[in-house]
Amino acid sequence: MHTDITVLGSLVAVHLTVNIWTARRKLVPSDFNTNNLPPEELASLGSKRICNPADLRVFGTLKSRATTLLDRNGVRFLGGWALPEDRIDEVQADLETIASEFLREKAVFLDRYDDAVRDWIRSNPGWESIIANSIVSADYVRSRFGFSWQLFKVQAPALRDDSPESVVNVGLDDAVSGLGQTLFGEIAKAATDTWYKSFVGKSEVTRKALSPLRTMYHKLTGLSFVEPRVTPVADLLETAFSAVGKKGHIMGPNLLMLQGLVSLLRDPVALLNHAQSMLEGRNPDDILEGFKEVVGAASPEIVDSSDDDAEYTEAQSPEDGDELPEVSLPVGPQLDSLGLW
């Protein structure tokens, strides 16, 4: 799987920087009324909170919203994201909305900062002094918050006339060539998250279970130029949406079809094989029909599907760096190879 460096002409790089005050200060020996502390080479002191972490939770939520927004529209690239050029205006507007909320919450927190610290001291009787001794000013706290982003185009440097295949471009070429692999890896991670949240062990699901699949479709259609097999995967999702219709709970063969599709999305190698077969003329309907015909796909222990009514939100998306369990599927259709592996 190789993405040509010419795709840079259709991409805009985004770097997001969100700084959040941690409300932590280092513990020092004077915080304790004891001389029986281990030497520094044996153990180091940790940190103490000088403010209730619940007061800062909203900032983490806003950072997560911004990260999820970029994940939904782009692919990880050079420490940030690569977004299709035609999505920039939409993403920029959404980032500005989140940034405005961040600034409002920052102002609210700073307005009650002194009260928040006093409340925290009162809620930790017996430890008042170690908190009070480490209080910092509101101006210092203000400087520790920040929400910004940078948009820029990436262009390979021109080769020097006296250089054959200049190594100047090697690192960038490697980063670009892996964009397709990164994209399918991100789809696999999102599909695994969707499998456990919405499909594992279910005998029926509501239409809200389609929401994360539509998010994947949105991401794939925007980045279809990154790799030729991206478009067939998007077509497979679109065909599935048409097959389940627009109303009612999803169960029976249609549920099996969706479970098979999500299972396929979780496996990048199998997904690429199926996508290649579609490029060579295979009908996406045939692939989806194959999932419906799988027998013995029901879980021996059906999980109550009532919780599927909960809205799938950005806040439910995995945080950057979260590790999902690497286990074989306990339930769901066993994918027919369709002659591809």
SVG drawing of the C-alpha trace seen along z (x, -y; Angstrom):
<svg xmlns="http://www.w3.org/2000/svg" viewBox="-40 -37 66 59">
<polyline fill="none" stroke="black" stroke-width="0.4" points="0.0,0.0 1.7,-3.2 0.3,-6.8 2.0,-9.0 3.5,-12.2 1.4,-14.2 -1.6,-13.9 0.0,-16.7 -1.6,-19.0 -5.0,-18.0 -4.3,-18.0 -3.9,-20.7 -2.0,-19.8 -3.4,-20.8 -1.5,-21.0 -3.6,-21.4 -2.2,-22.7 -4.4,-22.5 -2.8,-23.4 -4.7,-22.7 -3.5,-23.6 -3.0,-20.4 -3.6,-21.9 -0.7,-19.7 2.4,-20.8 5.3,-18.6 5.3,-17.2 8.3,-18.3 9.7,-16.9 8.4,-19.9 4.9,-18.8 5.3,-16.0 6.0,-16.1 8.5,-13.3 12.2,-12.8 11.7,-9.2 11.6,-9.8 13.6,-7.6 16.6,-9.2 15.9,-10.8 18.0,-8.1 15.6,-5.5 12.3,-7.2 11.0,-10.6 8.0,-12.4 4.9,-12.6 2.5,-15.5 -0.4,-17.0 -3.6,-18.5 -4.2,-22.1 -7.6,-22.3 -10.5,-19.9 -9.9,-18.0 -13.7,-18.1 -13.4,-21.8 -11.0,-21.2 -12.9,-18.3 -14.6,-20.5 -11.3,-21.5 -10.4,-17.9 -13.8,-17.3 -13.3,-20.3 -9.9,-19.0 -11.4,-15.6 -14.1,-17.2 -11.4,-19.0 -9.4,-15.8 -12.5,-13.8 -13.4,-16.5 -10.0,-16.2 -10.1,-12.4 -13.5,-12.3 -12.3,-14.4 -8.6,-13.7 -5.9,-11.2 -2.9,-11.4 0.1,-13.0 3.4,-14.6 2.3,-14.9 -1.1,-16.4 -3.6,-15.6 -3.9,-15.8 -7.3,-17.0 -8.8,-17.2 -8.7,-20.8 -12.5,-20.9 -13.2,-20.2 -11.0,-23.0 -13.7,-25.7 -16.1,-23.3 -13.4,-22.1 -12.1,-25.6 -15.6,-26.8 -16.1,-23.9 -12.6,-24.5 -13.5,-28.2 -16.7,-27.2 -14.8,-24.8 -12.1,-27.5 -14.8,-30.0 -16.3,-27.5 -12.8,-26.9 -12.2,-30.6 -15.6,-31.0 -14.9,-28.1 -11.4,-29.5 -12.9,-32.9 -15.6,-31.2 -12.9,-29.1 -10.6,-32.0 -13.4,-34.1 -14.0,-31.6 -10.4,-30.3 -9.8,-31.6 -13.1,-30.1 -12.3,-26.8 -9.0,-26.6 -10.7,-27.4 -13.4,-24.8 -10.7,-22.2 -8.8,-23.1 -12.0,-22.7 -12.8,-19.4 -9.4,-17.9 -9.3,-18.4 -5.9,-17.6 -4.1,-18.5 -4.8,-22.2 -1.2,-23.3 0.3,-21.2 -2.3,-22.7 -2.1,-26.2 1.7,-26.2 1.6,-25.5 -1.2,-27.9 -0.3,-29.8 -1.7,-33.1 -4.7,-33.3 -2.4,-35.0 -0.1,-32.0 -3.1,-29.7 -4.3,-31.9 -0.9,-31.4 -1.2,-27.7 -4.4,-27.5 -4.3,-27.7 -6.3,-26.5 -4.8,-27.1 -4.2,-25.4 -2.2,-26.0 -3.2,-25.2 -0.4,-24.8 0.4,-23.2 3.2,-20.7 5.5,-20.7 8.5,-18.6 11.7,-20.6 13.1,-20.8 16.0,-18.4 19.4,-20.1 20.8,-19.7 23.9,-18.1 21.9,-15.5 20.8,-12.2 17.9,-11.0 18.3,-13.5 17.7,-12.0 16.1,-15.4 12.7,-14.0 13.0,-10.5 11.4,-11.3 8.5,-13.2 8.0,-10.5 7.8,-7.8 5.2,-9.8 3.0,-10.4 3.4,-6.8 2.0,-5.5 -1.2,-7.6 -3.3,-4.8 -2.1,-2.3 -2.7,-4.9 -6.2,-5.6 -7.3,-1.9 -5.7,-1.4 -7.8,-4.3 -10.9,-2.8 -10.1,0.6 -9.7,-1.0 -13.0,-2.9 -14.7,0.3 -13.4,2.2 -14.8,-0.5 -18.1,-0.3 -18.2,3.5 -18.0,3.5 -20.3,0.5 -23.0,1.3 -23.0,4.8 -21.4,7.5 -24.0,9.9 -26.9,7.9 -30.1,9.5 -31.3,6.2 -30.0,2.6 -31.6,-0.8 -30.6,-3.0 -28.3,-5.0 -25.9,-2.1 -25.4,-3.4 -24.0,-6.7 -20.3,-5.6 -20.5,-3.9 -21.7,-7.1 -18.8,-8.9 -16.4,-6.4 -18.1,-6.9 -17.7,-10.7 -14.0,-10.2 -13.4,-7.8 -15.3,-9.9 -13.2,-13.0 -9.9,-11.1 -10.8,-8.9 -7.9,-10.2 -5.3,-8.9 -5.5,-5.3 -7.5,-3.7 -9.1,-1.1 -10.7,-3.8 -13.6,-4.5 -14.7,-0.8 -14.8,-0.7 -17.0,-3.8 -19.2,-2.3 -19.6,0.8 -20.8,-1.3 -23.2,-3.3 -24.6,-0.1 -25.2,1.2 -27.0,-2.0 -29.4,-1.6 -29.9,2.1 -31.2,1.4 -33.6,-1.2 -34.5,-4.4 -36.9,-3.2 -37.3,-0.7 -34.9,1.4 -32.3,3.5 -32.4,7.3 -32.3,10.6 -30.4,10.8 -29.8,7.0 -28.2,7.1 -26.0,10.1 -25.0,8.1 -23.9,5.1 -22.1,7.3 -20.2,8.9 -19.4,5.4 -18.1,4.1 -16.0,7.3 -14.6,6.8 -13.8,3.1 -11.9,4.3 -9.5,6.4 -7.4,4.1 -5.9,7.0 -9.3,8.6 -10.8,5.2 -8.2,4.3 -8.6,7.7 -12.4,7.1 -11.8,3.6 -9.4,4.8 -12.0,7.4 -14.5,4.5 -12.0,2.5 -11.8,5.6 -15.6,5.7 -17.1,7.5 -20.5,6.1 -20.7,4.8 -24.2,6.3 -22.7,9.7 -20.3,9.2 -23.0,7.9 -25.4,10.8 -22.7,13.2 -22.8,11.9 -26.5,12.4 -26.2,16.1 -23.7,16.9 -25.2,19.3 -24.4,19.7 -23.6,16.1 -25.7,15.4 -24.0,15.1 -24.6,17.9 -25.3,15.1 -27.4,12.3 -26.8,8.9 -29.8,6.7 -30.0,4.2 -31.9,1.6 -28.7,-0.3 -28.3,-0.8 -30.8,-3.7 -28.0,-5.8 -26.8,-8.4 -23.4,-7.8 -21.5,-11.0 -18.0,-12.3 -17.3,-12.0 -17.6,-8.2 -14.9,-8.1 -11.5,-6.7 -9.0,-9.2 -5.8,-9.6 -3.6,-6.7 -6.2,-4.5 -5.6,-0.9 -8.5,1.4 -8.4,5.1 -6.7,7.2 -8.8,10.3 -10.6,12.5 -14.2,11.8 -16.3,13.7 -19.4,13.4 -20.6,12.2 -20.3,13.6 -17.3,15.5 -16.1,13.8 -16.3,15.8 -13.0,15.5 -15.0,15.1 -12.0,16.7 -9.7,13.8 -7.6,15.5"/>
</svg>
